Amino acid sequence: MEEEGYIKPSEREWAKKQPINLASLRTTTDAYNYFLEYIRQQLEQRYGIEMVYRGALRVYTSLNKKAQISAQKSLQEGLREVDKRRGWRGPIGKREITKGGDDNTGKTTSFVASVNDIATGVVLSVGVKEAVIKSRGVVGKLSIADAMWASNTFNTKTSKMNQIKNFKLTDILNRGDVIWIRFKTVNQGAVSFSLEQEPEVEGALVAVEADTGYIKAMAGGFSFTRSEFNRATLAKRQPGSAFKPFIYASALENGFTPASIIVDEPVSYPTGLAGNWQPENYDHKHYGPTRLRIALAYSRNVVTVKLLQAVGIDKFLAFMKEIGIEGDLPRDLTISLGSISLSPLNLTYAYLPFANGGVKYKDISIRYITDSKGNVLEENLPEGEVVMSPQSAFLLTSMLEDVIKYGTGRRANIGLPSAGKTGTSNDYKDAWFVGYTPHIVCTVWVGYDDMKKSLGSGEVGGRAAAPIWANFMKSHGLENEGFVLPEGIVRLPIDPETGLLSYEPIFYEYFKEGNHPKEYSSSPVKADKPKVLTDDFD
């Protein structure tokens, strides 16, 4: 620039002495890659590689850019939290530090960091309560308060966790260690970090528009750069209790009500093999006569199994075929607890009728495609098919709202009308939350690619997956709009102990017109509200 006459020699000398501030590394574009790859594969199947890459096609998708970025971010942050609860696995590397402590006075290159940026850093020095870290040319401090989660350590060779008593930073860090950090504060002359760790656990998130079937967001894993395998569409895992709403929906279609009573008691079923199958509740307790609303909110296994038995396997499988889930479904009662394998995308679309009043939609990711001349080659419009009554869909939704209000899904409470269900497979291998508002259905799955690995004791759907769902939905700009009450629904006072009608207007329940109890309870109604779960169940 000096040679061309744009600046003076003195200006060149001044500029030469200034540090080079590089913009922060951004991974926003990576957020779209799972969905884009899903689109690319469809295009190649339909039009061939030659047409896709040289045909000048213009493809208009269903994606919502803001929702997609939020989906990937919510999934990543949630997986980090799950992984931290497993414990600190140690530094990711070692770097030799020059004598004198990696003097930065001669450094002229640094990144302009933003709060919440995550990067690698080098430990320059470490004390009991504070460490000095250098990341992206910036030196800052890591306090013990921002690394307390690492007092739990995880041995990757033995797969055992250990709790460090009287935790000190010197227990986990040494000079020269390379670690992951998050920029906590970035002020002039003062930078602070919090300790991070790249998660080994994986997950997926799918969000679909309830009234159209348009896919609005799809995150198929922690990072497309790390793994291109799309868990949202390809990973088929057991949904556990997230499958239970289908049992209850089928029951509502066959004469049951939210106030119907089933006795929660020990049961045993012959398996045809040695011994019998004896389903148990998560807490290994039994609760006697239980209304279906309460059983679903608290995810009671025994009631669900007995409900399927009462409905009948054949009726239930016919209902599932209508909903859109068919194929290799087991014709036994174990299916009531989610003993089948489904992808997050499958499960999301199966929940759609619950949210929109009973209508099934096919999945749509490509809205339309035009050629180089603007001619429409393909157009995909929503095509709905009624698969359950709007009354049954409303009743189920009102029950699933209670799952969030006081049941196993309370961590998914976003302060707006919403409904959903938690799910956990055996040995905590899979954690699910499938939930919806009047317009968006969203599924979150958390687990390991290695199906033998457990998330760890207590990592149920309500703890591992529900918070991810809540964070995504909160950032989606939802409106405070309730679920539509269809015609043919009445609200009547009941005795919550018996499910019968009551003369005392304390507890109310929804029923289909003409399908409500005719008998009145003779017992006084207790004014106790349903207990809000404080522990993580299912």
MARTISE-590653 format. One record per residue (C-alpha): residue number from 1; residue in three letters; chain; y, x, z. Coordinates in steps of 0.05 Angstrom, whole numbers. Each point is the difference from the previous one (the first is absolute). Last residue first. Layout:
BEGIN
NUM:Ala:A:Y:X:Z
...
end
This chain:
BEGIN
538:Asp:A:-845:-764:669
537:Phe:A:33:-3:68
536:Asp:A:58:45:22
535:Asp:A:19:-17:71
534:Thr:A:60:-41:21
533:Leu:A:-24:-65:-30
532:Val:A:49:-58:12
531:Lys:A:-35:-53:41
530:Pro:A:4:-70:-29
529:Lys:A:49:-44:39
528:Asp:A:-19:-31:66
527:Ala:A:26:-71:9
526:Lys:A:-66:-29:21
525:Val:A:-14:-69:-27
524:Pro:A:-29:-51:49
523:Ser:A:-71:-19:-18
522:Ser:A:-20:-67:-31
521:Ser:A:7:26:-71
520:Tyr:A:12:-51:-55
519:Glu:A:-51:-15:-54
518:Lys:A:18:-10:-73
517:Pro:A:4:74:-17
516:His:A:35:16:-65
515:Asn:A:-22:-5:-72
514:Gly:A:38:-63:-24
513:Glu:A:62:39:-19
512:Lys:A:-17:74:1
511:Phe:A:14:29:67
510:Tyr:A:52:44:34
509:Glu:A:-3:11:75
508:Tyr:A:47:-13:58
507:Phe:A:-1:21:72
506:Ile:A:45:-33:52
505:Pro:A:8:-72:-21
504:Glu:A:-47:-31:53
503:Tyr:A:-40:-58:-26
502:Ser:A:-50:49:-28
501:Leu:A:-44:3:-61
500:Leu:A:-64:40:6
499:Gly:A:-6:76:-10
498:Thr:A:-36:5:67
497:Glu:A:39:53:37
496:Pro:A:62:-2:-44
495:Asp:A:10:-75:16
494:Ile:A:36:-24:-62
493:Pro:A:67:-27:-23
492:Leu:A:4:-18:-75
491:Arg:A:31:31:-62
490:Val:A:-18:-33:-66
489:Ile:A:-13:30:-69
488:Gly:A:-10:-41:-63
487:Glu:A:62:25:-36
486:Pro:A:9:74:1
485:Leu:A:39:40:53
484:Val:A:31:59:-37
483:Phe:A:-5:67:34
482:Gly:A:65:24:32
481:Glu:A:57:38:-31
480:Asn:A:38:55:36
479:Glu:A:9:41:-63
478:Leu:A:-35:66:-12
477:Gly:A:37:64:-20
476:His:A:-62:43:-13
475:Ser:A:15:50:55
474:Lys:A:-28:-46:54
473:Met:A:-62:-14:-41
472:Phe:A:-17:74:-9
471:Asn:A:11:16:74
470:Ala:A:-42:-60:21
469:Trp:A:-58:17:-46
468:Ile:A:-1:72:25
467:Pro:A:2:-25:72
466:Ala:A:-61:-46:-15
465:Ala:A:-44:56:-28
464:Ala:A:-17:48:58
463:Arg:A:11:-42:62
462:Gly:A:-19:-71:-20
461:Gly:A:-52:25:-48
460:Val:A:-36:38:55
459:Glu:A:8:73:18
458:Gly:A:-27:-10:70
457:Ser:A:-52:55:-4
456:Gly:A:12:47:-58
455:Leu:A:15:-8:-74
454:Ser:A:-74:11:-12
453:Lys:A:-30:43:-55
452:Lys:A:-64:-20:-37
451:Met:A:39:-34:-57
450:Asp:A:30:67:-20
449:Asp:A:63:-25:-34
448:Tyr:A:26:-13:69
447:Gly:A:32:-65:25
446:Val:A:61:-45:-2
445:Trp:A:7:-63:-41
444:Val:A:63:-41:-7
443:Thr:A:4:-67:-37
442:Cys:A:63:-37:-19
441:Val:A:12:-72:-22
440:Ile:A:73:-16:-17
439:His:A:34:-68:-10
438:Pro:A:-10:-44:61
437:Thr:A:-13:61:43
436:Tyr:A:-67:35:0
435:Gly:A:-50:43:36
434:Val:A:-62:41:-10
433:Phe:A:-9:55:52
432:Trp:A:-58:47:-4
431:Ala:A:-32:59:37
430:Asp:A:-63:33:-26
429:Lys:A:-48:49:32
428:Tyr:A:12:-25:71
427:Asp:A:-74:5:18
426:Asn:A:-14:-65:-37
425:Ser:A:55:-29:-43
424:Thr:A:68:-23:26
423:Gly:A:41:-58:-25
422:Thr:A:66:-32:19
421:Lys:A:24:-66:-27
420:Gly:A:65:-28:-26
419:Ala:A:57:-50:4
418:Ser:A:75:6:-6
417:Pro:A:63:-38:17
416:Leu:A:51:53:20
415:Gly:A:7:44:62
414:Ile:A:-40:56:-32
413:Asn:A:-62:-8:43
412:Ala:A:-54:45:-29
411:Arg:A:-13:34:67
410:Arg:A:-21:-69:25
409:Gly:A:-59:-1:-47
408:Thr:A:-57:-8:50
407:Gly:A:29:-64:29
406:Tyr:A:66:-24:29
405:Lys:A:50:-14:-56
404:Ile:A:-36:39:-55
403:Val:A:-67:-34:6
402:Asp:A:39:-63:14
401:Glu:A:28:1:-70
400:Leu:A:-72:3:-24
399:Met:A:-13:-69:31
398:Ser:A:62:-30:-34
397:Thr:A:-24:32:-65
396:Leu:A:-68:-31:7
395:Leu:A:30:-69:10
394:Phe:A:47:10:-59
393:Ala:A:-56:22:-47
392:Ser:A:-43:-58:22
391:Gln:A:56:-49:-15
390:Pro:A:16:33:-67
389:Ser:A:-72:-15:-20
388:Met:A:-43:58:-24
387:Val:A:-15:33:-67
386:Val:A:58:-24:-43
385:Glu:A:5:45:-61
384:Gly:A:64:37:-19
383:Glu:A:16:35:-65
382:Pro:A:59:47:7
381:Leu:A:23:26:-68
380:Asn:A:-25:63:-34
379:Glu:A:31:16:-66
378:Glu:A:-28:47:-53
377:Leu:A:21:29:-66
376:Val:A:71:-27:0
375:Asn:A:36:26:-60
374:Gly:A:59:45:17
373:Lys:A:-5:45:-61
372:Ser:A:-32:58:37
371:Asp:A:-52:-46:31
370:Thr:A:11:-47:59
369:Ile:A:-40:-8:64
368:Tyr:A:3:-55:53
367:Arg:A:-8:-13:74
366:Ile:A:-47:57:16
365:Ser:A:-23:2:72
364:Ile:A:-31:-69:4
363:Asp:A:-59:-17:45
362:Lys:A:-30:-69:-12
361:Tyr:A:27:-57:42
360:Lys:A:-34:-47:49
359:Val:A:38:-60:27
358:Gly:A:-10:-31:69
357:Gly:A:69:-10:29
356:Asn:A:33:65:-16
355:Ala:A:-18:45:59
354:Phe:A:-72:-19:11
353:Pro:A:-13:-1:-75
352:Leu:A:22:73:-5
351:Tyr:A:-49:27:51
350:Ala:A:-54:13:-52
349:Tyr:A:52:37:-41
348:Thr:A:13:49:56
347:Leu:A:-74:10:15
346:Asn:A:-16:21:-70
345:Leu:A:59:48:-3
344:Pro:A:-19:31:67
343:Ser:A:-70:13:-28
342:Leu:A:-59:-39:27
341:Ser:A:-66:18:32
340:Ile:A:-42:-52:37
339:Ser:A:-19:-5:73
338:Gly:A:65:-35:18
337:Leu:A:-19:-33:67
336:Ser:A:-20:-66:-31
335:Ile:A:-42:37:-51
334:Thr:A:-49:15:56
333:Leu:A:-21:-74:-3
332:Asp:A:-45:9:-60
331:Arg:A:2:-8:-76
330:Pro:A:31:68:-12
329:Leu:A:53:0:-55
328:Asp:A:-16:42:-61
327:Gly:A:45:-32:-50
326:Glu:A:55:-48:20
325:Ile:A:70:1:27
324:Gly:A:48:-43:-41
323:Ile:A:19:-56:47
322:Glu:A:-46:-47:-37
321:Lys:A:-58:48:7
320:Met:A:17:6:74
319:Phe:A:-4:-76:7
318:Ala:A:-69:-1:-32
317:Leu:A:-22:55:48
316:Phe:A:25:-42:59
315:Lys:A:-35:-63:-22
314:Asp:A:-65:38:-9
313:Ile:A:5:37:67
312:Gly:A:10:-64:40
311:Val:A:62:-26:36
310:Ala:A:-35:0:68
309:Gln:A:-30:69:-10
308:Leu:A:68:26:-23
307:Leu:A:31:-29:64
306:Lys:A:-55:32:43
305:Val:A:17:68:-29
304:Thr:A:74:-10:10
303:Val:A:-8:-24:72
302:Val:A:-42:62:16
301:Asn:A:51:48:-31
300:Arg:A:63:-21:36
299:Ser:A:60:25:-38
298:Tyr:A:51:-16:54
297:Ala:A:43:-43:-46
296:Leu:A:-61:-24:-37
295:Ala:A:-36:-25:63
294:Ile:A:64:-30:28
293:Arg:A:11:-43:-62
292:Leu:A:-74:-17:-4
291:Arg:A:3:-30:70
290:Thr:A:-47:33:50
289:Pro:A:-53:-28:47
288:Gly:A:-29:60:39
287:Tyr:A:37:66:3
286:His:A:-50:55:-10
285:Lys:A:12:74:13
284:His:A:-22:63:-37
283:Asp:A:74:19:-12
282:Tyr:A:-9:0:-76
281:Asn:A:-42:-63:2
280:Glu:A:-74:6:-9
279:Pro:A:-50:-16:-55
278:Gln:A:-74:1:20
277:Trp:A:-43:15:-60
276:Asn:A:-74:-2:19
275:Gly:A:-55:51:7
274:Ala:A:-44:35:-52
273:Leu:A:18:-27:-68
272:Gly:A:3:-71:-26
271:Thr:A:69:-5:31
270:Pro:A:-11:-53:53
269:Tyr:A:66:-25:29
268:Ser:A:23:6:72
267:Val:A:59:-33:35
266:Pro:A:38:13:65
265:Glu:A:56:-51:9
264:Asp:A:66:-21:-30
263:Val:A:-8:-75:-7
262:Ile:A:33:-30:-61
261:Ile:A:57:-51:6
260:Ser:A:40:-28:-58
259:Ala:A:75:2:13
258:Pro:A:17:39:-63
257:Thr:A:-38:-54:-38
256:Phe:A:-69:-3:-32
255:Gly:A:-16:-49:-56
254:Asn:A:-27:44:-55
253:Glu:A:63:30:-31
252:Leu:A:21:22:70
251:Ala:A:-67:35:8
250:Ser:A:8:37:-66
249:Ala:A:68:24:22
248:Tyr:A:-30:22:66
247:Ile:A:-54:41:-32
246:Phe:A:50:29:-50
245:Pro:A:47:18:57
244:Lys:A:-56:43:29
243:Phe:A:2:54:-54
242:Ala:A:55:40:34
241:Ser:A:-51:3:57
240:Gly:A:-38:57:-33
239:Pro:A:30:17:-68
238:Gln:A:-59:45:-21
237:Arg:A:23:51:-52
236:Lys:A:8:3:-75
235:Ala:A:47:55:-21
234:Leu:A:18:-9:-74
233:Thr:A:62:-44:-5
232:Ala:A:43:18:60
231:Arg:A:-38:65:11
230:Asn:A:28:29:-64
229:Phe:A:-30:70:-6
228:Glu:A:56:45:-23
227:Ser:A:-3:43:62
226:Arg:A:50:51:27
225:Thr:A:54:-12:-52
224:Phe:A:-13:-75:4
223:Ser:A:17:4:74
222:Phe:A:-22:-40:61
221:Gly:A:-43:-46:-42
220:Gly:A:-1:-57:-50
219:Ala:A:69:-28:11
218:Met:A:11:-63:-40
217:Ala:A:62:-44:-1
216:Lys:A:23:-64:-33
215:Ile:A:-65:-23:-33
214:Tyr:A:15:-67:-32
213:Gly:A:-49:-55:21
212:Thr:A:52:-53:-12
211:Asp:A:14:-41:63
210:Ala:A:-25:50:51
209:Glu:A:35:62:-28
208:Val:A:-47:58:13
207:Ala:A:5:60:46
206:Val:A:-55:53:2
205:Leu:A:-4:57:51
204:Ala:A:-51:56:5
203:Gly:A:-24:50:51
202:Glu:A:-23:71:14
201:Val:A:-12:42:62
200:Glu:A:7:75:-6
199:Pro:A:73:-5:20
198:Glu:A:51:55:-13
197:Gln:A:26:20:68
196:Glu:A:68:-4:31
195:Leu:A:39:31:58
194:Ser:A:72:-23:9
193:Phe:A:59:43:-21
192:Ser:A:71:13:22
191:Val:A:59:29:-38
190:Ala:A:66:19:31
189:Gly:A:54:43:-33
188:Gln:A:27:-57:-41
187:Asn:A:-45:-59:14
186:Val:A:-69:-17:-26
185:Thr:A:-42:-39:50
184:Lys:A:-74:-15:-2
183:Phe:A:-21:42:-60
182:Arg:A:-75:-10:1
181:Ile:A:-47:58:9
180:Trp:A:-66:25:-29
179:Ile:A:-25:66:26
178:Val:A:-5:74:-18
177:Asp:A:-13:43:60
176:Gly:A:37:67:3
175:Arg:A:13:-1:75
174:Asn:A:-52:-42:34
173:Leu:A:-8:-75:10
172:Ile:A:-51:-46:34
171:Asp:A:-2:18:74
170:Thr:A:66:37:-5
169:Leu:A:32:-68:-10
168:Lys:A:-21:-18:71
167:Phe:A:-44:-57:24
166:Asn:A:-15:-5:74
165:Lys:A:-69:-26:-19
164:Ile:A:-24:7:-72
163:Gln:A:-42:-59:-20
162:Asn:A:-58:17:-46
161:Met:A:-29:-37:-60
160:Lys:A:-67:17:-32
159:Ser:A:-17:2:-74
158:Thr:A:-40:64:13
157:Lys:A:27:40:-58
156:Thr:A:66:-37:-8
155:Asn:A:17:9:74
154:Phe:A:53:-52:17
153:Thr:A:55:13:50
152:Asn:A:37:-50:43
151:Ser:A:61:34:29
150:Ala:A:23:-4:-73
149:Trp:A:31:-68:13
148:Met:A:50:34:45
147:Ala:A:33:37:-58
146:Asp:A:69:-30:-1
145:Ala:A:6:2:75
144:Ile:A:-20:73:-1
143:Ser:A:63:17:-38
142:Leu:A:1:28:-70
141:Lys:A:63:38:-17
140:Gly:A:34:18:-65
139:Val:A:7:54:-53
138:Val:A:13:-20:-72
137:Gly:A:-26:40:-59
136:Arg:A:-45:-58:-21
135:Ser:A:-31:0:69
134:Lys:A:9:50:56
133:Ile:A:-25:-20:69
132:Val:A:22:20:70
131:Ala:A:-46:-29:53
130:Glu:A:16:-35:65
129:Lys:A:-34:-22:64
128:Val:A:-47:57:19
127:Gly:A:29:49:-49
126:Val:A:-9:15:-74
125:Ser:A:32:46:-50
124:Leu:A:8:4:-75
123:Val:A:-49:-56:-14
122:Val:A:0:-10:-76
121:Gly:A:13:-68:-32
120:Thr:A:-32:-47:-50
119:Ala:A:37:-62:-22
118:Ile:A:14:-72:18
117:Asp:A:69:-31:-12
116:Asn:A:15:-51:54
115:Val:A:74:20:5
114:Ser:A:23:35:-63
113:Ala:A:-5:73:-18
112:Val:A:46:38:-46
111:Phe:A:-47:56:-18
110:Ser:A:16:72:12
109:Thr:A:13:64:-40
108:Thr:A:47:56:21
107:Lys:A:-43:34:53
106:Gly:A:28:66:26
105:Thr:A:19:-28:68
104:Asn:A:-67:-33:7
103:Asp:A:-35:54:40
102:Asp:A:-74:-14:1
101:Gly:A:-9:16:74
100:Gly:A:22:71:8
99:Lys:A:-62:31:-29
98:Thr:A:-22:-39:-61
97:Ile:A:-41:-63:10
96:Glu:A:-69:-3:-30
95:Arg:A:-21:-70:-20
94:Lys:A:-58:-41:25
93:Gly:A:-28:-66:-26
92:Ile:A:-12:-74:10
91:Pro:A:13:1:74
90:Gly:A:-48:-39:45
89:Arg:A:-41:-64:-4
88:Trp:A:44:-40:47
87:Gly:A:-32:-66:22
86:Arg:A:-33:-64:-25
85:Arg:A:62:-38:23
84:Lys:A:40:43:-48
83:Asp:A:-42:-25:-58
82:Val:A:15:-73:14
81:Glu:A:74:16:4
80:Arg:A:-1:40:-65
79:Leu:A:-38:-56:-34
78:Gly:A:55:-49:20
77:Glu:A:56:44:-27
76:Gln:A:-37:9:-66
75:Leu:A:-16:-73:-8
74:Ser:A:71:-22:15
73:Lys:A:28:51:-49
72:Gln:A:-47:-20:-56
71:Ala:A:13:-74:10
70:Ser:A:75:9:7
69:Ile:A:4:37:-66
68:Gln:A:-41:-55:-33
67:Ala:A:42:-56:31
66:Lys:A:64:30:-26
65:Lys:A:-30:10:-69
64:Asn:A:-28:-71:-5
63:Leu:A:-59:6:-49
62:Ser:A:-20:-58:-45
61:Thr:A:-1:44:-63
60:Tyr:A:35:1:-66
59:Val:A:-32:47:-50
58:Arg:A:37:24:-62
57:Leu:A:-48:29:-50
56:Ala:A:23:57:-44
55:Gly:A:-69:5:-32
54:Arg:A:-9:74:11
53:Tyr:A:-27:7:71
52:Val:A:-29:-69:12
51:Met:A:-20:-12:-73
50:Glu:A:-39:65:-6
49:Ile:A:-33:-8:68
48:Gly:A:-29:-69:-14
47:Tyr:A:32:-68:2
46:Arg:A:-37:-41:53
45:Gln:A:-37:53:40
44:Glu:A:57:50:-7
43:Leu:A:50:-51:24
42:Gln:A:-41:-18:61
41:Gln:A:-8:73:20
40:Arg:A:74:12:-8
39:Ile:A:19:-59:44
38:Tyr:A:-44:23:58
37:Glu:A:29:70:-10
36:Leu:A:70:-29:5
35:Phe:A:-18:-36:64
34:Tyr:A:-28:62:33
33:Asn:A:58:41:-26
32:Tyr:A:59:-41:24
31:Ala:A:11:34:67
30:Asp:A:-5:69:-31
29:Thr:A:68:-13:-33
28:Thr:A:31:-5:69
27:Thr:A:-27:68:22
26:Arg:A:66:35:11
25:Leu:A:11:73:15
24:Ser:A:68:8:33
23:Ala:A:56:26:-43
22:Leu:A:8:75:-4
21:Asn:A:57:34:35
20:Ile:A:12:70:-27
19:Pro:A:37:41:52
18:Gln:A:69:27:-19
17:Lys:A:11:75:-12
16:Lys:A:-6:-5:-76
15:Ala:A:51:-56:-1
14:Trp:A:53:43:31
13:Glu:A:-13:58:-48
12:Arg:A:3:-47:-60
11:Glu:A:66:-30:25
10:Ser:A:30:69:6
9:Pro:A:-21:17:-71
8:Lys:A:36:-64:-25
7:Ile:A:-36:-62:-24
6:Tyr:A:-9:-38:-66
5:Gly:A:17:60:-44
4:Glu:A:-66:2:-38
3:Glu:A:-17:67:32
2:Glu:A:16:-27:69
1:Met:A:-45:-60:-13
end
